[in-house]
Amino acid sequence: MTTTAREAVPGVAGEVLAEYGGRVSRHDLYDEVGVPVYHDLAAVDTSEIREVLRVVRAFPGPVLELAAGSGRLTMPLLALGREVTALELKEAMLDLLRERLAGAPAGARERCMPVQGDMSAFDLGRTFAVVVLGTTSVSLLDEEGRAGLYAAVRAHLQPGGRFLLSTVDLTDASADDTDLDFEAVGASGRRYRMIEHWPAGASTRNVTILPPKAEAAHASQVLALTTSIRVLPADRLERELADAGLAVVQRHTLPATGPRHRDVLLEVEAV
Ligand SMILES: C[S@@+](CC[C@H](N)C(=O)[O-])C[C@H]1O[C@@H](n2cnc3c(N)ncnc32)[C@H](O)[C@@H]1O
């Protein structure tokens, strides 16, 4: 098995990978090989866009988007007529965002500033009306990283500004099945097999993306993309934010994106 990600894949996905054996080429969902697949799936994902835009509209001024990826939220934010600074760690993602901007109207392109940076430690030397961290991406950071994020966000917020971040809402979570095995279709029309492994109460969930079964059965090489996502319930984040001088002023419920749980958008201000 070719592997760039070191940890063993748990659950059903691990069994499937063992079955495919030496044909498996394993990569992280956010490395150079994984990024095009992420982008294909993100392009059809409209979750939280409406709710984010609704809050952003109420706070006029420049927007800082963290972990912007290939621009799933950046493009709608630009469509509001705002100036958007899009901070992202991976150059491969930023390249996709730049490609997307190249095809956008000149006005939007000129209002967007893609920046390579780490959301847990950044200093842009200016402030913003709104800082957005969508797609539950706060879960990519460990505790130390989140402390750095909160301090940096606080330093970049204009007085009266807002920090918007999404996370899981476990209030009505159901964990009947440890493994969810389903198919998703990307913007290209390509189908993907997605397996999410999340034992009840576990603090991480693992997602593996594979070709559909029938395709994998005949392929000489099977691309497996993996990612591990921390589960950070809203209550926990609210406590961490308070310790960092940031107060949640409202929780906006987000539409369900899967059978297991909902996400929630936290609207936060500096205190
Ligand atoms: C789940 S994706 C979300 C991308 C985009 N917001 C969207 O909705 O499609 C998470 C993104 O966070 C980026 N990322 C991971 N760690 C980061 C960090 N420390 N600082 C900035 N970006 C990071 C990844 O490269 C990836 O593009």
The ligand as a Gaussian input file, in Angstrom:
#p B3LYP/6-31G(d) Opt

LIG

0 1
 C      -12.712000      21.604000       5.324000
 S      -11.672000      22.596000       4.290000
 C      -12.718000      24.013000       4.118000
 C      -12.351000      24.882000       2.961000
 C      -13.409000      25.947000       2.620000
 N      -13.677000      26.836000       3.741000
 C      -14.697000      25.301000       2.166000
 O      -15.739000      25.571000       2.753000
 O      -14.635000      24.504000       1.217000
 C      -10.461000      23.081000       5.414000
 C       -9.354000      23.944000       4.833000
 O       -8.525000      24.372000       5.900000
 C       -7.179000      24.417000       5.444000
 N       -6.327000      24.423000       6.636000
 C       -5.962000      23.382000       7.414000
 N       -5.221000      23.805000       8.445000
 C       -5.103000      25.154000       8.323000
 C       -4.456000      26.164000       9.083000
 N       -3.774000      25.867000      10.186000
 N       -4.556000      27.432000       8.662000
 C       -5.244000      27.757000       7.540000
 N       -5.883000      26.838000       6.771000
 C       -5.815000      25.549000       7.161000
 C       -7.091000      23.194000       4.570000
 O       -5.985000      23.259000       3.702000
 C       -8.435000      23.239000       3.854000
 O       -8.353000      23.992000       2.680000

